[in-house]
Amino acid sequence: MPGSRLVILALVAINAVEAAAAGAFLEPEKIPDPLQLPALLDEFEAVLGSELRQSATSRVEHIAAALSGTVASLPKNQRGAVSAASARYAVHRYFVQRHGWQIKGLALQGEAWSANSPALAFGGSVSGEFRDLFAERVGTHGLDLHELAVLAATLEGMIHDEFVASVKSAYRLFRKPLEKNLNQSEAKQVLDFYMFNYYFGINITSLLP
């Protein structure tokens, strides 16, 4: 029951945000033919590279299935897309339910879901220009189920790559070969070091000589 109440409160908050911006978001003349929009995967690939695209593509279908129930309950525009506030809520809820992650740029701000773009979740991994262009796209056209899954899959891939890079850096700092299995004591040493630096927001890679 408490979980149901939280979901209901979140949906009420989202509806309140969208009501304030409904005029701009729902006007029929501002809803383009979906075929005229560049594919989101293509836009992300141009900025983040082909390897991340391949990684994201392999997970899109599964993530879309996980998001479908949440998206079905959200208000949509005439092309079946949700607003920025709803997109942030849907992707945030996916990460919390699947991984227990609270991602900066997606999580609840105060007591309401703001209309800020989910592009904030990219942080410094993309240029400010790209964040602005993506925010404009979401604000004007919204994101449909497939596009939300692409966004979630891309963020998930970026987080995974960042984790792997950090753990590899910890291996190097402790002079442990990547191709060798660690014993329990060595593994604990590396993971404890990683978690300490993660907790305090220290970039392990910056510690390398």
C-alpha positions, 0 to 999 in steps of 0.5 A, a space after each residue: 500500500 505505501 508503494 501504491 500511494 507513492 506512485 499515485 502521488 508521483 502521478 498527481 505531481 506530474 499531472 500538475 506540472 503538465 497542466 501548467 505547460 499543456 498549452 505548449 505541449 498539446 497544441 496539434 500544430 506543434 506535433 510533427 510527423 514522427 517520421 520527420 524526427 531523427 532517430 534518437 539512437 543516431 543522435 546519441 551515437 554521433 555524440 557518444 560513439 558506436 560502441 555505446 550504441 551497440 550496447 544500448 541497442 541490445 537492451 532497448 526491447 527489454 527495457 521498453 517492456 519494463 517501461 511499458 506499464 509506467 508509460 501506459 499510465 502517463 499522459 501523452 501528446 498526439 504522437 503518443 509521447 510523454 513530456 519531460 517531467 513524465 520522461 524523468 519520472 518513468 526512467 527514474 522509476 525504471 532505474 530504482 526498480 531494476 538497480 536501486 539507482 538514484 541518478 542525478 538529473 532524474 530523481 525527484 527535486 523537492 516534492 514535485 517532478 519538475 519539467 527539467 529535461 532528462 538530458 541533465 542525467 548525462 552530466 558532463 559526458 556530453 556537451 552543453 550544446 547537445 543537452 540543450 538540443 535534446 532538451 528542446 526536442 523533448 520539450 517540443 515533441 516529447 519521448 515515446 516508449 521506444 525513445 524512453 527505452 533508448 534513453 534508459 539503455 544509453 544511460 545504463 550503458 554509460 554507467 556500466 562503462 564508467 564502473 568498469 573504467 573505475 574498477 580497471 583503474 583500481 586494479 592498476 593502482 594496486 598493480 593487479 593484472 586484469 587478466 588474473 583472478 584475484 583471491 578473496 583478500 585482493 578482491 576485497 581490497 580493490 572493491 573497498 577502495 572503489 567504494 570509498 572513492 565512489 562514496 566521496 565522489 573521487 574519480 579513481 582514474 585521476 589518481 593514476 600516475 
